[in-house]
Amino acid sequence: MNTINDRIFGVLMIVLAVAYGWGASQFPEPFGGTEVVGPKTFPYLLAAVLGLSSLYMVVRPDPDNAWPWSRTGVELIIALVVLVLYAALLQPLGFIISTTLAVGTLCWRMGARPLNAFITGALAGVVVFFLFNFALDLSLPLGLLSFLEVG
Amino acid sequence: MEIFGYLIDGFGVALSPDNLMFALLGAFLGTLIGALPGLGPANGVAILIPLAFSLGLRPETALIMLTSVYAGAMYGGRISSILLNIPGDEPAMMTCLDGYPMAQKGKAAEALAISAIASFIGSLIATIGLILLAPILADFALTFGPAEYFALFMLAFATLGGITGKNPMKTVVAACLGLMISTMGIDSTGVQRYTFNVLELYEGVDFIIAIVGLFAISELLFFIEDRVGKGRKTIAVSKLKLSWADIRGILPSSLRGGVLGFIAGVLPGAGASLGSFISYTLEKKMVGKKGSFGEGDPRGVAAPEAGNNGASSGALVPMLTLGVPGSGTTAVLLALLISLNITPGPLMFTQHADIVWGVIAALLIGNFLLLLLNIPLVGIFVKLLSVPPMYLLPIVTMVAFVGIYSISNTTFDLYFMVAFGVAGYLLRKLEIPLVPVILGLLLGPEMEKNLRHAMDISDGDWMVLWSSGLSIGLWAFAIAGLILPYIVGPILRRRMALKSEVTGD
């Protein structure tokens, strides 16, 4: 039984606890002099508790869950790239086009036929766009399609 | 009685046409969310929060809608338990035991109807319990000082894993992570903490972004990993043949289940899963050999379903009166309250009486709406159950994006949400629970504030934190909450596992 995940995570968390505690020690004194409990006290407490509980994870780790290597791992990375691109292109491409591409790709990669996937994406994009901009009065960006804008 | 006056005012709020409409919408969406695989109640409520916000709903309307979603999700969870033998959410697990065998015998419609009625009874009992208990608890909580509150927050974290929790230390790690994120930003004395000079971080991390990322995005990643995009076959639902005698037969079970569930919901560390488990086990003991539990006994459907709905209304008691949620979904509702600038806790009952009682009245009304929705319209929900996740989850993700984007119209928040999603995925892989992270994010500022007040009063003497009988009691419970899972947990877990194996085929 492998227990390496918990151990690595525990070590990382101990590093985080130390860094976080060190960060707290760098805070400037608050304006108006020291208080009994200043901005540092609570972070110090947290750093201590996190350090101790992570140490427990290193010493008494649980068995690992398998990581998805190979194909599934690639699919996960594709999904993440899609999400990041969706965020990045939402404004420049506009909501409808970026949604068609993002939802379409996700559906397709999850097993839908490409045509169905992109039709779903386009429908979802158009429906939500109209719902937001007309029924709910919230403006989503039109982007490339802004020439269609009325008035 | 004073309570009745408030309740009538509450009905005044809840029955206004737009509130009623949003309650109905919430109940419908909630049932959908509960029924659809891969959309748990916490997840569902979370992605709707930013929408409620950007729509500019009034606080009471937003809260009424989302409490209806919450109540609806508890109803919806049973549908996939019965038809697919997959619980729509964790508390609906026990409903599988007798619900699925009933469906296999061609009594799917009856099982769905019985469980809807039992859900209704369980919720009704628990809402009445809430009405009676909440004001008393709120009055009592007025005597809490900062030291007691600090201890209460500790109790909330310690019992969050529940006594069936696997590894309480992981709950502690998770809570610390949440609390640490909550310290980011400019603190009350004007000092910048962990902002790294990034302008977007000056006001701290918006917990709504964190919640949606942790739940919705990580769920998408999990579905991709599990490769269950195609969905599963459901059992066909026949025509409903239900007589009064059938309903009378499950009444006692539902009543008992509702009461037990309510108690489990109010108590810290128990929650809806344990509520339905206790109800089922006790019902089996009560009925004894005369029942056919595990083979499709209607009482075995009614008891856990009443218990689970009772517990979910019961869980609102600590959330509303103390500001301390006991479950993931109530934590998400707390997030809504905080972002509406309403400080939950005892003062809410005096300062925002209209909202509190409006929500309670809405729960009562919503419960009737849900019963009405769930008996004749069950066919629609059953159809939606066969929507394959490969279409559903991308659309849910899109709704999450739209919601977060509409709060501030910045791309930065979207990147942040995706980052939280990845973090949520990694934490879940390591079996580190996400709910304590969220609770830490939500309660962090209050916790630090109370610590500061307590220390200011005592002039720096740490002993003040456990100086009163009440705070000692709370600390004792908190410590018990961390230690008990090591002793009781394995036994209870084994029993619950054994139960589900018996019927799992």
Interface residues (C-beta under 8 A of the other chain):
Chain A: N5 D6 F9 M13 A17 Y20 G23 A24 F27 P28 P30 F31 G32 E35 V36 V37 G38 P39 T41 F42 P43 L46 V49 L50 S53 S54 Y56 M57 R60 D62 N65 W67 P68 T72 E75 L76 A79 L80 L83 V84 Y86 A87 A88 L90 Q91 F95 T99 A102 V103 L106 C107 R109 M110 G111 A112 T120 G121 A124 G125 V128 F132 L136 L138 L140
Chain B: S54 L55 K166 N167 M169 K170 V172 V173 C176 L177 L179 M180 T183 D187 T189 G190 V191 Q192 R193 Y194 I217 L220 L221 F223 I224 E225 R227 G229 K230 P388 P389 M390 Y391 L393 P394 I395 T397 M398 V399 F401 V402 Y405 S406 T411 L414 Y415 V418 G421 V422 K429 L430 E431 I432 M447 E448 L451 R452 M455 D456 D459 G460
